[in-house]
Amino acid sequence: MHGHKLATNEAERRVLRLMLTGEKSFCRICPGVGLGPDDGEAEGLVKQAKDRMRLRLRRLRDEL
């Protein structure tokens, strides 16, 4: 119902699915954003993706 507001592409949908199942492991979320854990920018990009999802979830909660 509100999925299009939370995730705008497939990578975001994968990260959101992992987060909603309680996954917190950097190594498990990395492939969700299309990176390997050894990629130089991976840690920052994973954090950015998770932060983006949290912000969207918070905004959506305020709408409901």
C-alpha positions as a LaTeX table, in Angstrom:
\begin{tabular}{lrrr}
\hline
Residue & $x$ (\AA) & $y$ (\AA) & $z$ (\AA) \\
\hline
Met1 & 0.00 & 0.00 & 0.00 \\
His2 & 2.72 & 2.48 & 0.97 \\
Gly3 & 5.62 & 0.51 & $-0.51$ \\
His4 & 6.20 & 2.98 & $-3.34$ \\
Lys5 & 6.84 & 5.70 & $-0.75$ \\
Leu6 & 9.39 & 3.60 & 1.12 \\
Ala7 & 11.44 & 2.04 & $-1.66$ \\
Thr8 & 11.85 & 3.58 & $-5.09$ \\
Asn9 & 14.02 & 0.89 & $-6.70$ \\
Glu10 & 14.92 & $-2.78$ & $-6.35$ \\
Ala11 & 18.02 & $-2.17$ & $-4.22$ \\
Glu12 & 15.97 & $-0.14$ & $-1.73$ \\
Arg13 & 13.32 & $-2.87$ & $-1.66$ \\
Arg14 & 15.98 & $-5.46$ & $-0.80$ \\
Val15 & 17.41 & $-3.29$ & 1.99 \\
Leu16 & 13.93 & $-2.61$ & 3.35 \\
Arg17 & 13.08 & $-6.34$ & 3.34 \\
Leu18 & 16.26 & $-7.13$ & 5.25 \\
Met19 & 15.64 & $-4.36$ & 7.77 \\
Leu20 & 12.05 & $-5.44$ & 8.35 \\
Thr21 & 13.22 & $-8.97$ & 9.11 \\
Gly22 & 15.58 & $-7.58$ & 11.75 \\
Glu23 & 18.81 & $-7.99$ & 9.80 \\
Lys24 & 21.54 & $-5.69$ & 11.08 \\
Ser25 & 24.66 & $-7.32$ & 9.70 \\
Phe26 & 26.65 & $-5.11$ & 7.35 \\
Cys27 & 27.80 & $-8.18$ & 5.39 \\
Arg28 & 24.20 & $-9.31$ & 4.83 \\
Ile29 & 22.92 & $-5.88$ & 3.73 \\
Cys30 & 25.86 & $-5.13$ & 1.40 \\
Pro31 & 24.58 & $-7.37$ & $-1.42$ \\
Gly32 & 21.21 & $-5.65$ & $-1.06$ \\
Val33 & 22.74 & $-2.42$ & $-2.31$ \\
Gly34 & 24.75 & $-4.26$ & $-4.95$ \\
Leu35 & 28.13 & $-4.15$ & $-3.23$ \\
Gly36 & 30.52 & $-6.56$ & $-1.63$ \\
Pro37 & 31.76 & $-6.00$ & 1.93 \\
Asp38 & 35.28 & $-5.39$ & 0.60 \\
Asp39 & 34.26 & $-2.46$ & $-1.61$ \\
Gly40 & 35.81 & 0.77 & $-0.37$ \\
Glu41 & 32.63 & 2.80 & $-0.16$ \\
Ala42 & 30.38 & $-0.07$ & 0.95 \\
Glu43 & 30.12 & 0.82 & 4.64 \\
Gly44 & 29.09 & 4.41 & 3.95 \\
Leu45 & 26.61 & 3.42 & 1.24 \\
Val46 & 24.99 & 0.75 & 3.42 \\
Lys47 & 24.65 & 3.22 & 6.28 \\
Gln48 & 23.18 & 5.79 & 3.90 \\
Ala49 & 20.64 & 3.27 & 2.55 \\
Lys50 & 19.59 & 2.21 & 6.05 \\
Asp51 & 19.30 & 5.83 & 7.20 \\
Arg52 & 17.18 & 6.65 & 4.15 \\
Met53 & 14.81 & 3.76 & 4.93 \\
Arg54 & 14.53 & 4.78 & 8.60 \\
Leu55 & 13.73 & 8.36 & 7.63 \\
Arg56 & 11.07 & 7.28 & 5.15 \\
Leu57 & 9.53 & 4.92 & 7.72 \\
Arg58 & 9.44 & 7.75 & 10.26 \\
Arg59 & 7.80 & 10.13 & 7.77 \\
Leu60 & 5.25 & 7.55 & 6.76 \\
Arg61 & 4.44 & 6.82 & 10.40 \\
Asp62 & 3.68 & 10.53 & 10.85 \\
Glu63 & 1.31 & 10.42 & 7.85 \\
Leu64 & $-0.72$ & 7.54 & 9.29 \\
\hline
\end{tabular}
